[in-house]
Amino acid sequence: MTFRKFLRGAVAVVAFAALTSQPHAQQPQRFLYAALPGVGGGNNLSYGGAGILVFDIDHGHRFVRRIPLQGAPPPTPTAATGRGGRGNAQEAIKGIAAHAQTARLYVSTSRRVAAYDLLTDKLVWERSYDSRGTDRIALSPDGQTLYAPELGAPKWIVAEAATGAPIVSIDKPGNPHNTQFSDDGRYVYFESEGNTRTMSVVDAATRTIVKEIGPFGNMVRPFTFNGKQTLLFANINDFLGFEIADLNTGQILHHVEVPGVTAGRSPTHGIPSHGIAMTQDESEIWIADNANNYLRVFDATVMPPALKTSVKVRDEPGWITFGTDGTLAYPSTGDVVDVKTKQIVATLQDENGANAESEKMLEIDFANGKPSSAGDQFGKGQKH
């Protein structure tokens, strides 16, 4: 069944209900899109196989369908049959982004960037830059521009989102990695791996680096920031916790550790903490405790933030994001956590009942058969 047919059926049910009751606007249908294989940037098929898995948020996060990874390279037998399995896929998912008004979903992989039509689930275009793969992409809020960090090259490609055509490149030492747009579209934040302990802020209008943040205590990994873009929160290597930077001055303000916990090392990422998100109301910072399989929740209404509670999850967490209304948290383990109660309210399983896990997830809502809003792979503050 195609997604268009699925939506037609859903819309028909809603239309019938509307005829038998007082008129009202159709309720949005909320779906979680998770791109796999996408655990730790690897290509292990043990966590739900290959493809883009779609889950119905309003019906217990039940599995809806698997969108195959189309185009080159050809899909593996596992992906082609739509089933999970063990072994390695031919490409690993590195990042995900979506825009509702243009009805586009983008995934970056170890080989390319691919754009899909959200109405048909069909591949629209695919590109590789300098014959390289792309790490965690960022999409401008207006859906017009992609920032693609090249794997193994010290630069980002700025490209047209409609076609993938490159516009310009931005050089930065290190191995380009996590990339994030501000909600106002003014700035893009670059994080590189390698022999560097700073982050870069890019002016999206001029496409030039205008500020360096740090140096941090170690190499920066996942990061987030508040809505006013005054504070940035980042995991760093060899540390169970996070650091806080002042985005105005570029200086490090706080070094916040998870108290009373033996850090250990992540089996997947090799560091104690890979995964950080800020609740949309900016009251909490959530981080991944990789070796101990916990989410650690900090009170962000005080500075420095203080540990508030912990949530045990079913596997090693390596990423955290939130749904569009901020009520649900999505760690990469496939657990669904109620943000208010800190209780696990659902778990993600594929069509075969296997646990589905991904570090590349976001919510996309539909109304009247068309995308109406899209979330973000990062969890960031939204008090503007």
C-alpha positions, -999 to +999 in steps of 0.1 A: +000+000+000+013+034-009+012+062+016-012+081-007-037+052-005-032+049+032-040+086+036-070+084+013-085+057+035-078+077+067-092+108+052-124+089+041-129+077+076-125+112+090-148+126+063-176+101+072-172+110+109-175+146+100-208+140+082-223+122+112-213+149+137-209+187+138-184+201+113-149+204+124-114+206+110-096+173+103-073+163+131-036+161+120-022+126+116+012+124+133+039+100+121+074+093+132+099+088+104+130+068+114+158+061+089+177+029+092+204+015+094+211+045+116+226+034+150+259+051+157+263+060+121+270+024+114+254+000+089+243-028+111+210-043+101+202-058+135+182-028+147+153-029+123+169-035+089+172-009+061+148+017+050+127+046+063+103+032+089+071+051+095+052+048+128+017+061+138+022+083+168-015+085+178-020+047+177+007+035+200+035+041+176+024+011+156+044+003+125+028+017+093+052+009+065+088+007+053+100+030+026+129+013+008+162+031+002+158+037-035+184+046-061+222+038-061+236+018-046+210-009-052+191-021-021+204-051-002+182-083-003+171-074+033+160-039+023+144-051-010+121-076+009+112-050+035+124-072+063+148-067+091+179-088+095+215-091+106+247-082+088+257-050+071+239-028+046+256-011+016+251+024+031+246+038+066+222+066+073+239+097+087+212+123+090+176+132+083+156+164+076+122+173+063+101+202+051+063+201+051+054+228+026+077+213-001+067+177+009+103+166+009+122+142+032+160+142+030+185+115+042+222+118+041+242+086+040+277+072+038+274+074+000+250+103-009+222+127-001+188+115-012+155+134-014+121+117-012+086+129-020+065+127+012+033+121-008+045+092-030+075+079-010+095+080-043+130+091-047+132+126-063+169+131-066+202+118-052+237+133-053+272+127-040+296+156-036+332+150-047+323+113-048+319+113-011+292+105+014+276+131+037+273+133+074+244+148+094+228+174+071+209+206+080+179+221+061+170+257+062+137+265+078+123+277+044+132+244+029+153+259+002+189+252+012+208+221+024+241+221+043+259+188+036+291+180+056+314+159+034+327+127+048+365+127+049+369+162+035+373+195+056+343+212+041+305+216+039+286+218+006+258+243+004+232+230-020+198+237-035+173+216-017+150+213-047+177+196-069+207+189-047+228+211-070+259+226-052+260+263-047+292+269-028+315+251-003+326+263+032+360+251+044+366+242+080+395+220+095+386+186+108+360+160+097+326+177+092+299+161+113+268+175+131+252+205+114+222+225+127+202+255+115+188+281+139+150+283+138+151+318+124+173+307+095+201+332+103+228+309+115+242+274+109+263+256+135+292+234+124+308+207+145+339+189+133+356+158+146+394+155+147+421+177+161+398+206+171+379+217+202+359+245+188+326+249+169+319+274+141+289+297+136+280+304+100+261+334+087+235+318+064+231+350+044+268+353+035+277+316+039+308+325+058+321+315+093+316+345+116+325+331+150+343+303+168+329+288+200+352+274+226+377+258+231+357+231+248+373+207+272+376+181+245+363+174+210+327+183+206+301+157+197+263+162+197+250+196+207+219+218+211+211+254+219+183+275+233+158+294+212+174+328+217+207+314+207+225+327+238+236+293+252+249+261+235+250+227+253+274+201+240+286+166+247+324+162+246+347+132+243+356+113+275+331+130+297+297+118+311+279+151+310+280+183+289+295+217+287+277+251+282+290+278+260+280+315+258+271+321+221+277+358+224+313+356+237+322+321+226+334+313+261+327+281+281+306+288+311+300+255+328+313+219+329+284+197+341+290+161+351+265+134+359+272+130+397+279+097+414+279+075+382+308+055+368+310+067+332+322+037+313+326+038+275+300+035+248+302+002+229+290+021+198+305+056+200+335+050+223+326+078+247+305+081+278+278+105+265+267+108+229+233+124+228+219+157+241+186+176+237+168+205+253+131+204+260+112+229+239+101+249+270+139+250+279+133+237+314+154+205+310+185+191+294+184+154+285+216+135+278+225+099+269+245+078+294+257+054+268+275+027+288+248+025+315+217+026+292+202+056+309+188+090+299+199+116+325+176+146+329+189+179+342+170+209+356+179+237+332+160+264+352+191+268+373+227+274+363+246+252+362+219+226+355+214+200+382+206+163+378+169+158+382+161+122+374+171+093+352+152+071+328+163+035+322+161+025+285+162-008+267+195-004+249+225+020+246+211+055+238+231+074+213+207+103+203+177+121+217+151+142+200+115+153+207+081+153+189+068+185+175+047+194+205+074+186+230+054+160+250+073+129+238+110+121+238+126+098+213+160+083+223+177+062+196+168+030+215+133+030+202+118+038+236+091+065+236+092+086+268+066+109+282+084+141+288+063+151+318+061+118+337+094+103+325+077+070+318+082+048+288+048+048+270+057+028+238+085+011+220+092+009+183+091-024+165+093-031+128+068-052+108+084-084+121+083-074+157+120-067+159+132-037+180+137-007+157+164+017+167+177+049+149+196+080+157+180+097+127+143+103+135+118+132+133+080+137+134+060+147+103+023+156+106-003+154+078-036+173+074-060+168+046-036+143+030-007+167+028+023+174+051+014+202+075+045+203+098+078+187+102+100+182+133+138+182+137+164+154+142+179+176+170+160+185+202+165+222+208+149+250+229+121+270+213+117+300+236+123+329+212 
